[in-house]
Amino acid sequence: MFFEETVRPRVSDADRGGRLSCEALLRLLEDVGTHHSAAVSDGVIENRGDGIIWVLVEWRLKILRRPADRETLTVATWAMGQAPSAFIRRGYTVTDGEGREVLLAEGKFALFNSETGRPMRIDESMFAAYRPEERDVFASPAPKLRPLAAYRAETPFALRRDDIDFNGHVHNTRYVTFALEALPRSLWEEGEIESFRLVYTRPVREGDGVTLKYGEKDGKHIVGVYVGDVPHALAEFRFEDKNACSEPC
């Protein structure tokens, strides 16, 4: 089952260049995914407060073009995979008013019992409600994202009250904004973000002392969001070179 919504982002979703920020892109996907879950009467969404929750494990995005604020966009999403499983994958495409794709994305979600602190298996009835599709977003799975053995730079990062959501921890979309703070300024001057991934391992909670650690590996820019010596999230960015030749040089 493909679920679609036509949306028009707000001015506040744009960065200084007038295009949607990386966090705004994630919020867009999150909102439409939540509306999809409500449309299929997902019991986890309907029965908030019973301790059973969906937990985001990973985001993967390919940015073909960052849209401008107030641009009309169509977001399509669908479930992928089969039961029983520890995860459900959700695919996304975002197209502009001319029907051109501007963003491809995939999210991975786990079912979690917050009272026992243990993950749960996703059964056939829950998968069936979403009527999963066989269409994949990306041609192949992404390799596992691991912390670097050594980082090039470390920066203490102070949480703000606004970073904490109703669950008492940093909301998943905020991590990409944290990670961008750790990237060298020269990257923004030399190229645009082509793709990024976020992997979540532990929630960052109010009062945690956060350190952002930056390094590079195989042409990718890695940022770890650490509390003490423990990584709570990892981000991986790829940049396209503004100076690269579109024709053979």
C-alpha positions in Angstrom: 0.0 0.0 0.0 1.4 3.3 -1.1 0.4 6.3 1.0 0.7 9.8 -0.4 0.4 13.4 0.9 0.9 16.7 -0.8 2.6 19.1 1.5 3.9 22.7 1.4 6.8 23.3 3.9 6.9 26.4 6.0 9.3 29.3 5.7 10.8 28.2 9.1 11.8 24.9 7.5 14.3 26.7 5.2 18.0 27.3 5.9 19.8 30.5 5.1 19.9 29.7 1.4 16.1 29.3 1.3 16.1 25.5 0.9 14.8 22.9 3.3 17.3 22.0 6.0 18.3 18.4 6.6 16.2 18.4 9.8 13.2 19.7 7.9 13.5 16.9 5.4 13.4 14.4 8.2 10.4 16.1 9.9 8.6 15.9 6.6 9.2 12.2 6.3 8.3 11.6 9.9 5.0 13.4 9.7 3.8 11.6 6.6 5.0 8.2 8.0 3.0 8.9 11.1 -0.1 9.8 9.1 0.3 6.6 7.2 0.4 4.5 10.4 -2.7 6.3 11.7 -4.5 5.6 8.3 -4.0 1.8 8.7 -5.1 1.9 12.4 -1.7 0.9 13.7 -2.4 -0.2 17.3 0.9 1.1 18.5 0.0 4.6 17.3 -3.5 4.5 18.6 -2.7 3.0 22.1 0.0 5.4 23.3 0.6 4.9 26.9 0.6 1.1 27.0 4.4 0.9 26.9 4.6 -0.5 23.3 6.3 2.0 21.0 7.9 2.3 17.6 11.6 3.2 17.9 13.5 4.7 15.0 16.7 2.8 14.4 18.1 4.3 11.2 17.6 6.9 8.5 19.1 6.8 5.0 18.6 9.7 2.5 19.7 10.4 -1.0 19.2 14.1 -1.9 18.7 14.7 -5.6 17.7 18.4 -5.0 16.9 20.2 -1.8 13.6 21.9 -2.4 12.8 25.5 -1.5 10.5 26.7 1.3 6.8 26.8 0.4 7.4 24.5 -2.7 4.6 22.1 -3.2 5.8 18.5 -2.7 4.3 15.1 -2.8 5.6 12.5 -0.3 4.9 8.8 -0.9 5.7 6.1 1.7 5.2 2.4 2.0 6.2 -0.5 4.2 8.8 -3.1 3.1 9.7 -6.6 4.4 7.8 -9.5 5.8 6.9 -10.9 9.2 8.0 -12.1 11.7 10.8 -9.6 11.9 12.7 -7.5 14.4 12.4 -4.4 12.1 10.0 -2.8 9.6 11.5 -0.8 6.8 9.7 2.2 5.4 10.4 3.6 1.9 9.9 7.2 0.8 10.0 9.3 -2.3 9.5 13.0 -2.5 8.6 14.6 -5.8 8.2 18.3 -6.8 5.3 19.9 -8.7 6.6 18.7 -12.0 6.7 15.1 -10.8 10.5 15.0 -10.5 12.1 13.1 -7.7 14.0 15.3 -5.3 14.5 12.9 -2.4 14.8 9.1 -1.8 14.8 7.8 1.7 14.4 4.7 3.9 13.7 4.4 7.6 14.1 1.4 9.8 11.9 1.0 12.9 11.8 -1.5 15.7 8.9 -2.4 18.1 9.9 -1.8 21.7 8.4 -2.4 25.1 9.4 0.6 27.2 8.3 -1.1 30.4 10.5 -4.2 30.0 13.2 -2.4 28.0 13.2 -5.1 25.4 12.5 -5.2 21.7 9.5 -7.1 20.3 8.9 -9.2 17.2 6.7 -7.7 14.6 4.0 -10.3 13.8 2.1 -11.0 10.6 -1.1 -9.1 11.5 0.9 -5.9 12.1 2.7 -6.2 8.8 -0.5 -7.1 7.0 -2.2 -3.9 8.1 0.5 -2.0 6.1 0.1 -4.2 3.0 3.8 -4.2 2.3 5.2 -3.5 -1.1 8.1 -5.2 -2.9 9.6 -2.0 -4.2 13.0 -1.1 -2.7 14.2 2.5 -2.6 17.9 1.7 -2.9 19.6 -1.0 -5.1 21.5 -2.5 -2.2 21.6 -2.3 1.6 24.0 0.1 3.2 27.0 -1.4 5.0 26.9 -1.3 8.8 27.9 2.1 10.2 30.4 1.7 13.0 32.2 4.2 15.3 35.7 5.2 14.1 38.7 3.9 15.9 40.0 7.5 16.1 38.4 10.8 15.3 40.0 14.0 14.0 38.2 16.5 16.2 36.1 16.5 19.4 33.7 19.3 20.4 31.6 19.6 23.6 28.0 20.3 22.8 25.5 21.8 25.2 21.9 20.6 24.9 19.1 23.1 25.0 15.7 22.6 26.6 14.1 22.8 23.2 16.1 19.7 22.1 14.2 17.4 24.5 10.8 16.0 23.3 7.8 14.7 25.1 9.5 11.3 25.7 12.2 13.0 27.8 15.0 12.6 25.3 16.4 14.3 22.2 14.0 13.8 19.2 15.4 11.8 16.3 15.4 14.6 13.8 17.6 16.8 16.0 20.6 14.6 15.7 21.3 15.6 12.1 21.5 19.2 13.2 23.9 18.3 16.0 26.1 16.3 13.5 26.2 19.2 11.0 27.7 21.4 13.7 30.7 19.1 13.9 31.5 19.2 10.1 34.4 21.5 8.9 33.1 24.7 7.5 35.1 24.1 4.3 32.8 21.3 3.3 29.9 23.7 3.0 32.0 26.0 0.8 33.1 23.1 -1.5 30.0 21.1 -2.1 26.4 20.1 -1.3 25.2 17.2 0.8 24.5 14.3 -1.6 23.4 11.8 1.0 23.4 11.1 4.7 22.6 8.3 7.1 21.8 8.4 10.8 22.0 5.4 13.1 20.6 5.5 16.6 21.9 3.3 19.4 20.9 5.0 22.7 18.7 8.0 23.4 20.4 11.2 24.6 18.5 12.5 27.7 18.2 15.8 29.4 21.3 16.6 31.4 23.6 14.3 29.4 27.0 15.7 28.6 27.3 15.4 24.8 30.5 15.4 22.8 30.5 15.5 18.9 33.4 13.6 17.3 34.3 14.1 13.7 36.4 12.0 11.4 36.7 10.8 7.8 36.8 7.3 6.2 36.7 6.3 2.5 35.6 9.7 1.4 32.7 9.8 3.9 32.4 12.3 6.8 31.5 10.6 10.1 30.1 12.3 13.2 29.6 10.4 16.5 27.2 11.8 19.1 28.8 10.6 22.3 27.8 10.7 26.0 31.0 10.0 27.8 32.8 7.2 25.9 29.6 5.7 24.5 28.3 6.5 21.0 24.5 7.3 21.1 24.2 8.1 17.4 26.3 8.0 14.3 25.9 10.2 11.2 27.5 9.7 7.8 27.6 12.4 5.1 28.6 12.3 1.5 29.2 15.6 -0.3 29.1 16.3 -4.0 31.9 18.6 -5.3 30.6 21.9 -6.7 33.7 22.1 -8.8 33.3 18.7 -10.4 33.0 18.7 -14.2 29.5 17.7 -15.5 31.3 16.9 -18.8 34.6 15.1 -19.2 37.4 17.5 -18.2 
